[in-house]
């Protein structure tokens, strides 16, 4: 399990990537970060015309029920994998 400090460190380290992650990876990062920091998705799902906000909401909602600890661990693992890739 990743600690809060490891999670915060990963959120800083991700900004040092030299190559931009794919859109799917960006959505994974977003969803895991929100789940770890805010818990389950709340609010109304954005409309179909707001595609970016809708995709981000769906990414977050995809982790519904995942504990903050597990979300932190998955986020740190994903950041580590992306950084190892370069």
Beta strands, then each sheet from edge to edge (+ up, - down):
end
